[in-house]
Each structure stands twice: as C-alpha cells, then as structure tokens.
Amino acid sequence: MEAGKEKILETGKEGILNQIRESGFSLERLAGQYPELEILKGVRQNPEYHAEGDVYVHTGLVCGQMCSLAEWDGLTEREQELLFLAAAFHDIGKPAVTKYEDGRWTSPKHTIVGEKVFRAMAYRGGERFGLSFRERELTAKLVRFHGLPVWFWKKKRMDYDLMRAAEVVPLRLLYLLAKADAKGRMSRTPGELEEHGELFAEYAKELGIWDQPCSFANAYTRYQYFHKEEMEPGAQLYDDTEFDVWMMAGLPLVGKDTWIEKHGAGREVISLDDIRTELGISPKDGSGKVANLAIQRARKLLRKKEPFIWNATNLMQETRQRLVRLFAGYGARVHILYLEAPYKEILERNRTRERQIPKNVLEQMIDKLEMPEPWEGYEVLWQEKGNFR
C-alpha cells in the first residue's frame, strides 16, 4: 500500500460516504439527502473566474469533473468518496462571506470559514454524516487548503505552506481537488489555474511530501521548522528541551477533567475553570482576570522547570500558539491533547450539569473550533474512541 493511504481507508456502510456511492456520485441526489448543500444556491460569484453561474452550479461542475479525471480510476473507493465529499462542500464557506465590493463579487477567506462550517455541520450531524474523526478532519482540511495548489506560488515561503498542508492532508488528493475545481468553471483565463496546479504537483514531489508529511530528523527539529523563519526542513537540531507541559484542548464537557484524574499522575494542574470558581467569577463574565492569574501560576512552575497540565478549552489556534510560545520559551516540550465527545452527548451532559453552559455559548464554541494541527506543538495527539493517536 502506498504511503499516506492507510490513514484514510476507514470503511462504514452508513452515512454520507455510502450515500455518495449509492447516488452514483451525483451532487443533485446528494443534496436531496443532505439539505446543508442547498445554501450554495443563489450565491453569486465573480464572472471573471466563474461565468458558469452561482456556487451551486460551480459545485456541480466540480463534482462532475472530479469523476472524469484521468486519475479517478486509480483511487481506492474510499478515496473517491472522500474526494467527492470534499468537492461537494469545497465552497461551503462562501455563503457566509460573499459580498459585493468595489464593483465585483468576492468571497474573502471562504476556505478558512469553510473548514469550520463543514466541521460544525458534520459534528452536529454526526449520525447522519456517519464520518469517523479522521474522515471528517481530512475533508475539512481539503476544504481549507483547496486553493493552495493554484496560489502557492504567491506565498512568501512556498516550502513552508506546502509542508504545513502536508501535515494534515495528502497533497496528491489536494492536487486532484484543485484540478477538478479549476476545470469546473468558465474563466476568462482557461487553463491558467490548471497550469499552476501542475507546478504545485512538481514542487510537492521535489520536496518529498507528495504522499506523506515531511520526515524531520526529530520532534524538536519539526517543531522549530514550523515556528522559526527561514529554516531548512533538512536541518537537524539538538533537542535541548528540559521538561514537559501538557495542554488540554476541546469543547467543554468532553471529559478533560476525567482524563486528568485518570492519567495526570499527580502533576500540578492549572485549570481556568477552577480559578474561575476560586474567584467566584461567572462563566458569563470576562475571563481576563482568570487568564492573568493562570499565567502567573504557570510562570512560577516554568521557572522551576516543573511539569504541569494546562486545562482549558483552547479552541483557537492563536490562543494555543501564544501559550505554546510562552511554555517553549522556558525549555518545555509542549504536548497538545485534543479530546472530543459526540454532540448529543455533550448536550446531555450540559443538561444535567449543576452550572449549565448557555446553549448559544456552547454552539458558538462549536462554530469557532479550530482543530489543533500536528505542527502546533512538540507533540499533538487527538482522542479517538477513548485512545490518543
């Protein structure tokens, strides 16, 4: 089996992947089963790049082109289903961001928004979508990076952007999605985007990350590559880290406290919820005072090189990275542990909780969640079915 394929070959008889195959890889039939796709209808696009019509029309063409690619028959059945799924939802972020500005229709950051929208849809509709954690996250990242193959050449550090994408999605699949996206439109410069995609493929193969992420010399070198400017990926750095810090991440009520009780091994825990209770501050109030006190306590432990666990939701990448930089600055190996529980389960836990989280607040957290990526820490682990990987 080719490297990189084994991670996505998970099978299941129910859910959207099964519906895709049973529908004959038809967007129209799939939309009949998954009305989430209906929001694409009527969303305008810039005719310079999309003279074919609205986002739904474009998506239908992309799905058709995907199944017509020369590479299609060489894919596994599961790869075909996942790529079609990504094609169907690749522009799912456009309805939220499309606007008419300076005489043209634009959709700024629709890939970033699209990743979150798809993840939230698939998470809330877990039983209907029937996706495993890996299948959901692979699709979300295909949505997030589907524009990279045609725009990578404009990036300041092309190798960095490709390396980062390769950490979360096989670039050979990303290339196929971008190729179908380029073909599934009527553009004033036909063929130009496809040419960019071919350059992307050549460069990814040259970097050795076409089928798999980069193989760094050690975890420390890998961490430093993604956190320092202009560092060569082939470098080998001496690991001078001195102690461990564990950063919990995940929605409220997914079991972070329970995991710490079972596996924390008596280590010091800095919990933002505990500090909030200690200070008598309601979850509805601002968290500035809570965060400041937590940082003060962390600095005391960091100065002593003492391992500890940082327990908070840490849903946003910017928040996690600010903390990772602080901890690593003291010589810590930062391990990010992401936990997840089914949507209906956390709703039920919240219903029976003494101090309930307002439903709208919990839903907002789901919408803004940014999944930890492998490059963010010294080590990043995701909980699947009770186990970390």
TAPETA-V799745 format. One line per field, one symbol per residue. psi: psi as a letter, one per 30 degrees, with the letter a starting at -180 (. if undefined). burial: + if it has 9 or more other ideal C-beta (glycine too) atoms within 8 Angstrom, else -. A space follows every 10 residues. Layout:
psi->???
burial->???
This chain:
psi->kkkfeffgik lkflaeeeee effghkeeee fffiffffff kfjlljfefi ffaaeeeeee eeeeeeffkf fefflleeee eeeeeeeegf gffeeffklj khglklikhf eeeeeeeeee eeeeheeeeg kleeeeeeee eeeegffeff geffkeieee eeeeefffkk feeeeeeeee eefhljlfik feeeeeeeee eeeeeefgge fllkjlelee eeeeefglkh kkfgljkkjg lflkkkjlkl llgfgeeeee eegfhglkkj keeeeeeefh kkffllgeee eeeeeeeeee eeeghkklkj jlehfkeeee eeeeeeeffg gkjjkkjkkk lkeeeeeeee egkejkkkee eeeeeeefkj kklffeaekk kkkkhflk.
burial->---++--+-- -+--++++++ +-+-+-+-++ +--+--+--+ --+-+----+ ++-+++++++ +++++++-+- -+--+--+++ ++++++++++ +++++-++-- ----+++--+ ++++++++++ +++-++--++ +-++++++++ ++++++++++ ++--+--+-+ ++++++++++ ++++++++++ +++++-+--- --++-++-++ +-++--+-++ ++-+-+-+++ ++++++---- --+-+-+--- +-+-++++++ ++++-+--++ ---+--+-++ ++-+++--+- ------+-++ +-+++-++-- ++----++++ ++-++-+-++ +-++++++-+ ++++++++++ +-+--++-++ --+---+--- ++--++-++- -++-++++++ ++++-----
